Amino acid sequence: MGVNISDIVPSEKIELQSLRGRTIAIDAYNAIYQFLSVIRQPDGTPLRDQRGRVTSHLTGLLYRNANFIELGIRPTYVFDGVPPVKKHKTIAERSERRAKAKKDWEDSVAKGDYKAAYAKATQSSKITNEIVESSRILLTYLGMPVIQAPEEGEAQAAYMALKGDVWAASSQDFDSLLFGAPRLIRNLTLAGKRKMPGRDVTREISVEVIELQRVLSETKLTREQLIDLCILIGTDFNEGIMGIGPKKGLKLIREQGGLEGAFKLLQVEIEDYQELRHIFLDFEHTDDYGLVWQPPNEGKVMEFLCEQYDFSRARVEAALKRYSLKPDGGPKAPPATQRSLDGF
């Protein structure tokens, strides 16, 4: 998902606790996709209720937000609106990859190869309208601000960070930097020990903070040139030039000053590249949002999760106790330890 410029982007690993007191706009679809991918049974099957409906995302949202509130972090979730027309091809390609991964997963399960099955299952995650709606309902009942973006959720989150309404935007995608987010937090909903797909090993995934100004300083680019670089190597909205990766693209943009010079040197051109620039520089956004955190509506949460989705009442009650808020609406002091998503 998104453009991958990890090879040229400086980042800093931090402890989740260091975000205490920070307000963070989370790309909701990105976070939900991560929960759907990692919260699975050993054979790759997602968590489901008695009617067969997927509940991995609800489990992730309930427990991860409990972690955030305990640590004094204020999350707000930004949902995608209508995607730009130029993203339709990427969406179709992702759908095809998920369908293939699902078939490979089912074949591996039938063969009893659970290592391969788990690896394929994580690639088959699909966000349905039901998953989106149930996520929005649970977040609202938990007292989290839910914001509807007119187009891209990560663009709206970046806009909110640029305005200073939130401290950072959170997404796995580097596109947030192209949309102007002064700070990007990666791995926020993934931090902790994770089992590697298809392998009997785990590794620690750390929260990372990426500062846009530092990126521009170390790459010696302007934000406009960074956008040009990403268009050159390929984004969610366009295919890049074959053979041009982040390092080669960075050298080209530095030497040629922008896409026009790079195109002239390479004797190629990307169709509608001016429109692609426009997507990142003049994207649709809204100021129609509020950032108010409330204590969870415990009755609604219990009814929604336990009666509609068959969650354990004891476990939901235990999770809700971790959402205690101060009278002023601020999160309570952090505990001595935090729970991992793997401890569900």
N, C-alpha and C positions, 0 to 999 in steps of 0.2 A: 504494500500500500504506500502510495506517495513516492516521492523522489528519495533515493538513497544517496546521501552525501556524507555518510559517517566517516569516510576515509579522510575528509578534508575539514571536518567540523570539530573544533575543540570542545570538550565537555568536561564537566566536573562531577564526580561521584559524591553523593551526599547521603547522610542518614535521614530516614523519613522524619525522625523527631526534629530535625533542623527546620522543618517547615511549619513549626508551631506558630500560630498567630497569622499564618498566611491564608489568603483567599485565592482559590485556584479554579479557573474555568476548564472543565474537562470535556473533551470531545466525546460525547455520550456514545455514539456508534462505535468509536474506536475502543472505548472501555468495555462495552457490552460484548464486542467481538472477542476481546481478550478473555473475558470470563467464559464465554461459550467454548473457547479453544482449550483452556487449561483445566477447567473444572469438569473432569470426566472420570469415568470408571477405568480400571486397568485395560479393558479391551477397547477403550475409546468411546464407549457409549456415554452420552451426556446424562446428567441427572434429569429424571422425569417424574411427573406425578402419576397417580393411578390411572389417569385417562391418557397417558402417553405424551403429555405436553412437556416440552423442555423447561427445566427450572434452573439450569446452571447459572444463568444470568441473574436470577433473583437471589440466589445464594451469594453470588459475588457481591452484588450491590448491598445486601444486608450486612455482611460481615466486613467488607472493606470500608464502608462508610462508618461502621462502628469504630474501626481502627483510626480513621481520620478524626472523628469527633473526640475520641479519647486523647489523641495527641494534640488537640487544639488546632486542627486544620479545618478550614471551612471550604468544602467543595460545592461547586455549582455545576450542573450538567447542561450542556448545550447540544440540542438535537438538530440533525440535518433537516433542511427544507428540500426544495426542488433542486436537484443537481444541475449544474450548467450543461448545456447541450453537448459540449465537447467532452464531457465525461462519460457519455452514454456508451461509447465503444469500450472503455475500460471496465465499466460495470458489466457489460455483456461478457467480456473475456474472463472476468472474475467468476461469473456465474458458471461458465463452462468448466473452469478449473475446479470449482467446488463440486460440480456434478461428477467429474472424473474421480476426484479424491473420495467422494462418497462411495462410488462403485468399488474402487480399490480397497476401501476400508471394509465393505461388506464381504468382498472376496477373501480378504485376509482373515476375517473373523471365521468364515466358513472353513478355512484351512487350519484354524487353530493357531495362527501366527499372530499373537496378540501384540508383540512388539511392533510389527509392521502396521497392524491395525490401528494402534494408538497414534502412530506417526501420521497416518493418512487421515484419521478422524479429526485431528487438530486442524487440518487443511480444509475440512469440509463444512466448517461452521457457516451457518447462514442466518442472517438477521431477518426475521419475518415481521409482518405488521403486528402480529400478536405479541411477539417478543418486545417490540418497541413500545406498544401500548402498555403492557404489563410492567415494563421498566419505569415508564413515566408515572404510572399509578403508585408503584411502591415508593419511588423517590419522593413523590408529593406527600404520601402518608408518613414518610420518615422525616419530613420537615426540610428537605433539601430544595433550594431554588432550581426550577426547571425552566430553561429558556429555549424558545423556538427560533432557530436561525432561518432567514429567508432562503439561503442556499446552503453553503458548506458550513457545518458546525465548527470546524477548526478555524475557519475564517472569522466567524463571529466571536469565537473565544479569543483569537488574536486581537481583534478590534477592541474587546473589553480590556485586555491587558495593555494595549497601546493607550487607551484612555486613562488607565490607572485605576479602573474600577476593581480589577483583580490583580494580584501580584504576578501571575504567570498563566500561560495556557498549557494544558496537558494533553499530549497526544503521542503516539508512537511515530507519527509522520513528521518529517522535517519541513513539510509544507507550511507549518505554522510560522516558521521564520520568514518564508517568502511573503506571507500575508502580513508581516510586520510585527509579530509578537516580540516584545523586547526580551522575554524569557520563555523558553520552552522546557517543560519537564517531561522526561521520558521515563517509562517503567513505573509510573506512579501506581497503577492498578495491578502491576505484576511483581513488585518488589518482594523478595524472599527466596526461599529455596524452591527450585523448579526441577521437575523430572524432565530430562531431555527426551524428545520423541524418539522411540525406537531403540533407546539405550537404557541400561540399568544404572544410570548415573544421574546425579543431580548437580546443579550449579547454582551459585548465589547470583541473583539478578539485583543489581543496585539501582536506586533512583539516580537519575542524571539531570543536571541542570545545564542548559546551553544558553549563553548570553548572546543575543544578536550582535551587539556592539563588538564583542570579542571576536565573533566569527568574521565580521567585516574587517576588523583590524588585522587579524592574523592572515586572512586570505588576500588582503589589500584590494577588496572589492567594495563597491557601493551596493546598497540593497538592490538597485535596478540591475546591476551587473550580476549579482547573485541569482536573480530571477533569470537573466539571460543564460547563465551557466546551466541552470536546471532545465530550461527549455531545450538547450543543446543536447543534454544527456537523456532527456525524456521525463515527463511528468504524468500525472493521472489524466492530463488533458491532451497529451500529444506524444507521439513516438519521437525518440531522439535520433541523432545521427549515428548510424552504425559505426562501431569502433571507437566512439567517444565516451570515455568514462569520466568520473569526477576529476581525477588528476590531470588528464589530458585536456579536458574541458576548461579547467581552471587556468592552465597555461595559455590556452587559446584566448580566453576572454581577457586575461591580463594583457597579453601582447596586442590584441586587436581592438580592445576597448569595448566590445559588445558583439551582438549577434551579426550585425551587418558586416563587420570586418571579418568575423569568423566564416560567414557564408562565402564571402568573396575569396578568401584563402582556400577554403575547402571546395569551392565551386559547386556548392549545393545550397538549398534553401528549404526552410520549414514553412509549409503553407500557413498563412494566417498568423504568423508569429506576433504581429502587433496585437491581435486579439488575445493571444495567450498572455502577453504582458498585462493586458487590461484585466484579465481574470484575477491576477495577484495584486495589482495596484489599485483597482477601482471596483472591488468586489461588493456585492450586495450585503448590507448589514442593517441592524436595527438598534435603536436606543430604547425600544419598548420592552424593558425588562426591569425586574426588581431583585435585589440581593438581600433577602431576609431569611434567616434561619430560625426554624421553630423546633420545639421539642416534638418528637414523633407522636402521632395520634395512635397510641398503643392499641386501642380497640380496633381501629381500622386495619392496622398492620396485622394483628392476630387473625382477624376475620379473613383478610385477603390471603395471607400466606397459609394459614392452617386449615381454613374451611374450603378455600377455593383451590389451593395448590398442594394440600396434604403435607405441609411442613410439620415437624415436631413442635408441639406447643412449648415444651420445656426448653428447647433450644432457641426458639424465637424469643421467649421471655428472657432468657439469659442474655441474648444479643441486645435486646432493647434496654436492659439495665446499663449498658455501656454507652447509651446515647444521652446520659444525664447532662443537662445544660445548666449553667449558672442563671440566676434571675435576669441578668442583662442580656441573655440570649447567646452569650459566648460559651465555647466549649469548656468543659471542666479540665482540671489539671491532668497532665498525662500520667499513665500508670508506669510502674517500674519496668514492665515488659509489654510486648505487643504480640498479638496472635498472627499467625501466617494464614494465608488463604488455604494452604494445604492442610490446615487443622480442622476442616469442616467435619 
